[in-house]
Structure formats: structure tokens, C-alpha cells
Amino acid sequence: MNHEFKLGQYYLLPLTLHTFSFMDEDRSMFKCIAVLVPTFPEVIGSFEKDPDQFDMFIEQLSSAAAAACQEDTAAFKNRILSYIPLDMLNRVLQPPLTSAHAKSLQGFNHLQIARLLCPIKWLEKFNNDPNAFMEQVKDGQIKIKAKDWPAFVYSADVEFDPEDVSNGLMRGYAFAVF
């Protein structure tokens, strides 16, 4: 069965040909949705007659996706402190923290959390003098960028190799508890 739907300048050909308007990922996603929701091609096709309804449909989908993400994040945020401890046997932070503690006690204001957040490429520097490193981060002397992978995403059993940053990546102990 082949469906072709024209929406303005876009052509949706979910089950066959390559089109100029959609990338391969778009077509693959459409196919997946069509398998999960068999009426999806018909729903999308119905917007040919009323493109304004398509805009509302997209807004509703976006809102639902954002709400789901927000709910997931909120649930995770309340439990995050239970995933942090480095001592997996005792499962406690030293000093201990709960979600009732001020956030100002977390991040680079807490030794264990700071070590986890420390970019893996600077972990040796952190380990040599953790308090100095934490102060330099807080003072802005050390700038941590979003592209700097934090230590907690790496396996503790693998030595970081700047030439092969994927070695041990996403193998940190925190991933084992999820």
C-alpha cells in the first residue's frame, strides 16, 4: 500500500520514493509512526483540505511532547541525588544531601558531585587538588563547556584517552542504576 499526501510544497511518500522535501530520517520516522498508529497516514492526508488544522495538530503534538519530557525530567530531578553516590556499597554522599538541601550545596560546592561533573579531560587536575579546582571553576578561571564530557559518563575502569573519547563513554556506574 502506498500513500502519497501533498501538504503545500511537501510531499509525504512514507512507503516508497525519495522526495526533495523530506530527509531519509523523516521518512523512516513516518514509517515507524504509521506502523504504530495505522491511521496516521489518513490523519496526515486529511490536512490537505485544511492546512491550518495541520498547524494546530503540530502545535498539539509539540505541546504533548514537551509536557512528557517535562514530567520525565521532574521525576528524575527528584531522584537524582540517590543516583550520585560514589560509594555503591553504602549509597551515601559525604556530606549527605537530600532534595530538601539548598542547591547551593550541590554542583561544584560538593566534593563528590564536583568530581562527577568535572570534565574527564581535567579529572587528573581535579584529583591532584580538588578544592583548588572547585574554586577555580566557581571563580570562572576554569570554564566548563557543554561539549566537555563529565567524568560520570565514563567507566572508572578505563583510562581516558583524548584520542579516543568514545572509549568508556556512557559506561559510568550511574548508567548501571538506570
Steps between C-alpha positions, in 0.01 A plus 500: 500500500644836401379830639584834346384818669570851384517770768580831335846453354564176690435151373481216747594172340544287810527163338684558172693766311753755614364858488670834502308622804579229752820342614543127548456537877166676446372220280627236742327673789179527299517126425550419869206716603284349225577150633421600859197711407346349185263796451785752505536526117127568472516763773790674329324471163189669638698820554527549124157663510577718803870590551410718802382186676841348426667790683273444801574126488875567502462746791305240699761232428779737602319595821438137589865410434623793711265407786617137492864610504432739786329227702790261441753766597308598812476139616870445437598828668339392826696172502834620362673517838438128554694423178805712581690322783843373410490246782273242340505277808375760745319717242555824690650834412754648737384742623149363446249699295130464441268686267412720800854646506568822316638464149786725606644197683507297178698516177853634543423575865498130587816292461342177370260676265778727373713197417213350301438826314869565435579466129675169451790673323573695823436223751869453579530871580189474717638196685831679571327784687119473505438808713717724281332365187153560645593858593642566153174380344291715734725802438478454124872427455405158366217514249308180444319479169202287403722302262728391788395148598459466879687225682184321610418391144826304477586163645732524800675188369621666180773762479382804302662527159464846338567336162206260550239679711245226428702242696305448824242766407151436642640219714507690830350336809201737498381341177493160668239617752255626237 
